[in-house]
């Protein structure tokens, strides 16, 4: 297996994911992976090494890197850094696709765009302060960022090999999108394979190859992510959370939750109180 798929969920209160890079303390390696979202890294302190389709780019303070949808990439953080990351759902750009669900942005020309860096800084500062009306101000700056991306960096002519790579992974992206839409229902490997015209055996092999995880574990991880959010942000009973997120019962939910997070749902909820 050469690379893995990353599950991405937006923040609770905005339609994209915004966070400080998890490798901020240095001595960090994120091996080759891919995801459907467009990802923007803005480096303010330290250094990062990006490997996109096996091409290395060393990022310096004041520079940013955009990772396109379905672009295989790895990140090495040898030293401490301060990096703000935005992960933007691909569907955000659907009015600007240049091919069937395809949009591609230039990486190299975006590298030293001070205006983009300033917008990312502003978005992060507004979001972390969370003052009255912050959501509106964040979205105003976010839409300006999107405007810059589609007007300055969207590429109409893209090499055929890039399009082929995108479409190869896009087949599985459609599957993962389908699972995200239906994760709370009764899903099985056979039913999802049938929905996309694959045999169960072929689908199982393809899924493992390009996500780095088997179908059941992927589905369990997705359900747990949504259940974790419900536990943290609602007063729903644990049994209801289990049922709403596709688990067979609260016992199986509790078992998987403890395996992933090291604590039972009931204990997690008590800690949050």
Backbone torsions as a table, in degrees:
resi	resn	phi	psi	omega
1	UNK	NA	123.6	-173.4
2	UNK	-89.4	-29.3	-176.8
3	UNK	-158.8	168.1	-175.2
4	UNK	-127.1	165.5	178.7
5	UNK	-98.1	141.5	179.5
6	UNK	-108.9	129.5	174.3
7	UNK	-79.7	132.5	-179.2
8	UNK	-129.5	131.4	173.9
9	UNK	-124.3	135.2	176.8
10	UNK	-63.4	162.3	172.1
11	UNK	-61.4	161.7	-176.1
12	UNK	-62.8	-34.1	-167.7
13	UNK	-112.6	2.2	177.1
14	UNK	-139.9	155.2	-173.9
15	UNK	-85.1	27.1	174.9
16	UNK	-151.3	168.8	179.6
17	UNK	-100.1	131.0	-177.2
18	UNK	-132.9	127.3	-177.5
19	UNK	-164.9	165.5	170.7
20	UNK	-82.3	135.8	-177.3
21	UNK	-53.9	132.9	-175.6
22	UNK	-68.5	-15.3	178.7
23	UNK	-92.3	26.9	-174.0
24	UNK	-64.4	-22.5	-177.9
25	UNK	-88.5	0.0	179.4
26	UNK	80.9	179.4	-177.8
27	UNK	52.1	43.7	-173.3
28	UNK	-125.7	138.3	176.3
29	UNK	-133.6	126.2	170.9
30	UNK	-110.7	110.0	-174.9
31	UNK	-69.3	175.3	-175.0
32	UNK	-53.0	130.1	178.6
33	UNK	-155.7	174.4	179.4
34	UNK	-150.8	161.6	176.4
35	UNK	-157.9	164.2	-177.5
36	UNK	-76.1	-27.7	-177.4
37	UNK	-70.9	152.7	170.2
38	UNK	-85.0	134.5	-172.3
39	UNK	-122.6	131.8	-179.7
40	UNK	-122.1	123.8	176.7
41	UNK	-107.3	130.4	175.5
42	UNK	-120.4	113.5	-175.3
43	UNK	-95.2	120.7	-179.3
44	UNK	-105.0	-29.9	178.6
45	UNK	-144.3	149.8	176.4
46	UNK	84.4	-147.7	-178.4
47	UNK	-155.2	152.1	177.1
48	UNK	-137.5	146.4	173.1
49	UNK	-112.3	122.6	178.6
50	UNK	-105.3	140.5	174.3
51	UNK	-123.5	103.9	-178.9
52	UNK	-114.0	117.7	-174.8
53	UNK	49.5	42.4	176.0
54	UNK	72.2	6.9	174.3
55	UNK	-98.3	128.6	-175.7
56	UNK	-93.0	138.4	174.7
57	UNK	-136.3	122.4	179.0
58	UNK	-91.0	117.3	-177.2
59	UNK	-90.1	134.9	-179.9
60	UNK	-114.2	161.1	178.7
61	UNK	-53.7	136.8	-177.9
62	UNK	89.8	3.1	-179.9
63	UNK	-115.1	156.0	179.4
64	UNK	-131.4	157.0	-178.9
65	UNK	-131.9	131.7	175.8
66	UNK	-109.4	129.6	176.5
67	UNK	-107.1	121.2	-177.5
68	UNK	-73.8	161.8	175.6
69	UNK	-57.1	135.5	177.4
70	UNK	63.7	21.3	178.9
71	UNK	-94.6	121.2	-178.3
72	UNK	-72.2	127.4	-176.0
73	UNK	-148.6	157.9	174.6
74	UNK	-134.4	154.9	-177.4
75	UNK	-134.3	129.5	175.3
76	UNK	-117.3	129.0	177.8
77	UNK	-119.8	88.2	-176.2
78	UNK	-72.8	-20.1	-177.0
79	UNK	-132.9	168.8	176.9
80	UNK	-61.5	146.0	-178.1
81	UNK	-153.0	163.1	171.7
82	UNK	-124.3	107.2	-174.1
83	UNK	-130.9	125.6	175.5
84	UNK	-96.4	134.5	-176.6
85	UNK	-120.0	133.3	170.4
86	UNK	-116.6	130.1	174.2
87	UNK	-116.2	113.4	-169.7
88	UNK	-108.3	122.2	178.6
89	UNK	-54.8	137.2	-178.6
90	UNK	-56.7	-35.6	-177.2
91	UNK	-61.5	-18.1	176.3
92	UNK	-57.2	-30.0	-174.1
93	UNK	-102.8	15.2	-169.8
94	UNK	-60.4	-27.9	178.5
95	UNK	-74.0	-8.9	-174.9
96	UNK	-119.4	15.0	176.8
97	UNK	-60.4	140.4	176.1
98	UNK	-100.0	-7.6	178.3
99	UNK	-150.4	-173.6	-179.4
100	UNK	-62.4	102.2	-179.2
101	UNK	54.3	39.9	-177.0
102	UNK	-130.4	131.9	171.9
103	UNK	-145.5	142.2	-175.4
104	UNK	-136.3	132.4	-179.9
105	UNK	-112.0	147.1	176.8
106	UNK	-72.1	130.2	177.1
107	UNK	-81.6	-48.9	-169.7
108	UNK	-66.9	-41.4	-176.1
109	UNK	-72.8	-20.7	179.9
110	UNK	-80.1	-17.3	-167.5
111	UNK	-48.8	-46.6	-172.1
112	UNK	-113.1	32.4	-178.1
113	UNK	-81.9	103.6	-178.2
114	UNK	-64.9	-30.6	-179.9
115	UNK	-68.3	-41.9	177.0
116	UNK	-62.8	-45.0	178.7
117	UNK	-58.7	-42.3	179.6
118	UNK	-64.0	-39.9	179.0
119	UNK	-65.9	-41.7	179.2
120	UNK	-62.8	-44.2	178.3
121	UNK	-59.0	-45.6	-178.1
122	UNK	-64.4	-44.2	179.4
123	UNK	-59.4	-45.5	-178.0
124	UNK	-67.2	-43.3	-179.0
125	UNK	-63.2	-44.6	179.7
126	UNK	-63.2	-42.9	-176.2
127	UNK	-66.5	-41.3	-177.2
128	UNK	-72.6	-29.8	178.2
129	UNK	-74.1	-34.0	176.4
130	UNK	52.4	46.2	175.5
131	UNK	-77.7	167.7	-176.2
132	UNK	-52.5	127.3	179.6
133	UNK	80.3	11.7	-174.7
134	UNK	-57.9	-34.1	-178.1
135	UNK	-59.4	-41.5	-179.1
136	UNK	-66.2	-41.4	-178.9
137	UNK	-69.5	-40.3	176.3
138	UNK	-58.4	-46.0	-177.3
139	UNK	-68.2	-32.0	175.7
140	UNK	-62.2	-47.0	178.0
141	UNK	-67.2	-36.6	179.9
142	UNK	-63.3	-42.9	179.4
143	UNK	-66.5	-32.9	175.2
144	UNK	-66.6	-39.3	176.4
145	UNK	-61.4	-44.8	178.4
146	UNK	-61.3	-40.0	177.9
147	UNK	-58.8	-44.0	179.3
148	UNK	-64.7	-39.9	-179.1
149	UNK	-63.0	-46.4	-174.7
150	UNK	-79.1	-24.0	-178.9
151	UNK	-92.4	-31.1	-177.1
152	UNK	-98.4	-33.2	-165.6
153	UNK	-122.4	-6.5	176.4
154	UNK	-69.3	132.1	-178.4
155	UNK	-106.1	125.2	179.8
156	UNK	-81.4	-34.8	-179.9
157	UNK	-106.5	113.9	-176.5
158	UNK	-123.0	142.1	179.5
159	UNK	-57.5	143.3	-177.3
160	UNK	-60.3	-35.3	-179.2
161	UNK	-64.5	-34.2	178.5
162	UNK	-67.5	-42.8	178.7
163	UNK	-63.6	-40.3	179.5
164	UNK	-62.9	-44.7	179.4
165	UNK	-61.3	-43.0	179.4
166	UNK	-61.0	-47.8	-175.3
167	UNK	-69.1	-29.9	177.7
168	UNK	-61.8	-46.5	179.8
169	UNK	-80.6	-21.0	-179.7
170	UNK	-66.3	-29.3	176.1
171	UNK	-58.3	-43.3	179.4
172	UNK	-77.8	-29.4	175.9
173	UNK	-59.9	-38.5	177.7
174	UNK	-62.9	-37.2	178.7
175	UNK	-66.9	-47.8	-178.8
176	UNK	-65.2	-33.8	175.8
177	UNK	-64.6	-40.5	178.0
178	UNK	-62.9	-42.3	179.2
179	UNK	-64.8	-40.7	178.5
180	UNK	-62.6	-35.1	-179.8
181	UNK	-74.9	-24.6	-172.3
182	UNK	-124.2	16.7	-173.9
183	UNK	-59.3	-28.2	-177.1
184	UNK	-80.7	-11.2	179.8
185	UNK	-87.8	176.8	176.6
186	UNK	-78.9	101.8	-179.8
187	UNK	-110.3	141.0	173.2
188	UNK	-133.2	160.8	177.8
189	UNK	-56.5	-42.9	-178.0
190	UNK	-64.6	-41.5	-177.3
191	UNK	-69.0	-39.0	178.4
192	UNK	-69.7	-40.9	177.2
193	UNK	-58.2	-44.8	-179.1
194	UNK	-64.4	-37.1	-179.4
195	UNK	-62.3	-24.5	-179.1
196	UNK	-112.2	9.3	174.1
197	UNK	77.5	23.4	178.9
198	UNK	-105.4	154.2	169.2
199	UNK	-76.2	150.3	-179.8
200	UNK	-56.2	-40.8	-177.7
201	UNK	-65.4	-45.8	179.7
202	UNK	-65.5	-43.6	-178.8
203	UNK	-61.6	-42.3	179.5
204	UNK	-60.2	-44.7	179.6
205	UNK	-65.7	-45.0	-179.1
206	UNK	-63.3	-42.5	-177.4
207	UNK	-63.1	-46.4	179.6
208	UNK	-64.3	-38.8	-176.5
209	UNK	-64.1	-43.1	-172.4
210	UNK	-98.1	-11.3	176.6
211	UNK	-108.7	-19.2	-178.3
212	UNK	75.1	16.3	-177.7
213	UNK	-153.1	150.3	179.0
214	UNK	-79.6	165.6	-172.6
215	UNK	-58.2	-46.8	-176.8
216	UNK	-62.3	-45.5	-179.6
217	UNK	-65.7	-35.3	177.1
218	UNK	-63.2	-47.7	-178.9
219	UNK	-64.1	-42.4	177.8
220	UNK	-61.0	-41.9	-179.9
221	UNK	-63.3	-41.0	179.4
222	UNK	-64.9	-46.5	179.2
223	UNK	-61.4	-39.2	179.6
224	UNK	-66.0	-36.3	178.3
225	UNK	-61.6	-45.0	178.9
226	UNK	-70.0	-38.2	178.8
227	UNK	-65.2	-40.2	176.8
228	UNK	-57.6	-44.4	179.7
229	UNK	-62.6	-42.3	178.9
230	UNK	-64.6	-40.2	178.2
231	UNK	-62.0	-40.8	-175.9
232	UNK	-76.9	-28.3	-168.2
233	UNK	-119.0	-1.6	179.6
234	UNK	-132.9	169.7	176.2
235	UNK	-104.9	16.9	179.8
236	UNK	-61.0	146.0	176.1
237	UNK	-64.5	150.7	-177.8
238	UNK	-60.0	-38.3	177.3
239	UNK	-62.0	-38.5	178.8
240	UNK	-69.0	-39.2	178.2
241	UNK	-62.2	-42.6	178.1
242	UNK	-60.0	-47.8	-178.3
243	UNK	-66.7	-40.3	-177.2
244	UNK	-68.0	-21.1	-177.0
245	UNK	-110.4	17.8	169.0
246	UNK	89.4	5.6	179.1
247	UNK	-79.6	147.7	-177.1
248	UNK	-63.1	-38.1	179.4
249	UNK	-163.6	173.0	-176.9
250	UNK	-68.4	-27.2	179.6
251	UNK	-66.2	-47.6	179.8
252	UNK	-66.0	-36.1	176.9
253	UNK	-62.2	-47.5	-178.7
254	UNK	-62.1	-40.3	-179.6
255	UNK	-62.4	-48.1	-179.2
256	UNK	-68.3	-36.9	-179.8
257	UNK	-62.9	-44.0	-179.9
258	UNK	-67.0	-37.2	178.5
259	UNK	-61.6	-38.0	-176.0
260	UNK	-84.2	-42.3	-171.3
261	UNK	-108.6	-5.9	176.2
262	UNK	77.5	14.0	-178.9
263	UNK	-153.5	148.9	176.7
264	UNK	-72.4	154.0	177.7
265	UNK	-54.9	-39.2	-180.0
266	UNK	-63.8	-41.9	178.5
267	UNK	-67.1	-39.7	177.5
268	UNK	-60.1	-43.1	-178.2
269	UNK	-66.9	-37.7	178.2
270	UNK	-63.6	-38.4	179.6
271	UNK	-65.2	-30.4	-178.1
272	UNK	-79.7	-15.2	-175.7
273	UNK	-77.0	NA	NA
